[in-house]
Amino acid sequence: MADGDHWFEPKSHGYGAKPANWKGWAATGVFVAVMVALAWVFVMAPGEGGPRILTWLAIQTPVLVGFLWLARHKTRGGWKWHWGSRK
């Protein structure tokens, strides 16, 4: 992957990544907007609760997994545990 294709960079402490450019921030913003919209439609909107929550879980799980896959594959250097700057 070319250096310009990285949307995320590894966190300095812990596991995971953070947005590194506008593409990473846009992907994160779209992810958050989709998750909030799904929560509103299936959980917080008036109506019966039981089956709607199961539908919400069934829909939001692949959205979450897809975002995590995208973030992991678009992170410079991949995901691993970081302890900060060790000297």
C-alpha positions as CSV (number, residue, x, y, z in Angstrom):
1,M,0.0,0.0,0.0
2,A,1.4,3.4,-0.9
3,D,2.0,5.8,1.9
4,G,-0.8,8.1,0.8
5,D,-3.3,5.2,1.1
6,H,-3.2,5.2,5.0
7,W,-6.2,6.8,6.6
8,F,-5.3,5.9,10.2
9,E,-2.2,5.8,12.3
10,P,-1.4,3.6,15.3
11,K,-2.3,5.1,18.7
12,S,0.8,6.0,20.8
13,H,-0.6,4.1,23.8
14,G,-2.7,0.9,23.7
15,Y,-4.1,-1.0,20.8
16,G,-5.8,0.4,17.7
17,A,-5.6,3.5,15.6
18,K,-6.8,7.0,15.2
19,P,-7.7,9.0,12.1
20,A,-4.6,10.4,10.3
21,N,-6.2,12.5,7.5
22,W,-9.5,13.7,6.2
23,K,-10.3,10.2,4.8
24,G,-10.0,8.7,8.2
25,W,-12.0,11.4,9.8
26,A,-14.7,11.1,7.1
27,A,-14.8,7.3,7.5
28,T,-15.1,7.7,11.3
29,G,-17.9,10.3,10.9
30,V,-19.9,8.2,8.5
31,F,-19.5,5.2,10.9
32,V,-20.7,7.2,13.9
33,A,-23.6,8.7,11.8
34,V,-24.7,5.3,10.6
35,M,-24.5,3.8,14.2
36,V,-26.6,6.7,15.6
37,A,-29.1,6.4,12.8
38,L,-29.5,2.7,13.4
39,A,-29.9,3.2,17.1
40,W,-32.6,5.8,16.5
41,V,-34.5,3.8,14.0
42,F,-34.4,0.4,15.8
43,V,-34.0,1.3,19.5
44,M,-35.0,4.8,20.5
45,A,-37.9,5.4,18.0
46,P,-41.4,4.6,19.5
47,G,-42.6,1.1,19.0
48,E,-42.2,-2.4,20.3
49,G,-38.8,-3.2,21.7
50,G,-37.9,-6.9,21.5
51,P,-37.6,-7.8,17.9
52,R,-36.4,-4.3,16.9
53,I,-33.4,-4.6,19.3
54,L,-32.5,-8.0,17.7
55,T,-32.8,-6.4,14.3
56,W,-30.6,-3.6,15.4
57,L,-27.9,-6.0,16.7
58,A,-28.1,-8.0,13.5
59,I,-27.5,-4.8,11.4
60,Q,-25.0,-2.9,13.5
61,T,-22.7,-5.9,14.0
62,P,-21.6,-6.1,10.3
63,V,-21.3,-2.3,10.2
64,L,-19.0,-2.4,13.2
65,V,-17.0,-5.3,11.8
66,G,-16.7,-3.6,8.4
67,F,-15.4,-0.3,10.0
68,L,-12.9,-2.2,12.1
69,W,-11.7,-4.1,9.0
70,L,-11.4,-0.8,7.0
71,A,-9.5,0.9,9.9
72,R,-7.1,-2.0,10.4
73,H,-6.3,-2.3,6.7
74,K,-5.9,1.4,6.2
75,T,-3.6,1.9,9.3
76,R,0.1,2.7,8.7
77,G,2.0,-0.2,10.3
78,G,-1.0,-2.2,11.3
79,W,-2.4,-2.7,14.8
80,K,-0.4,-3.8,17.7
81,W,0.1,-2.8,21.4
82,H,2.0,0.4,21.9
83,W,3.6,1.6,25.2
84,G,4.3,5.1,24.0
85,S,7.8,6.4,23.5
86,R,10.2,4.0,25.3
87,K,13.7,5.1,25.6
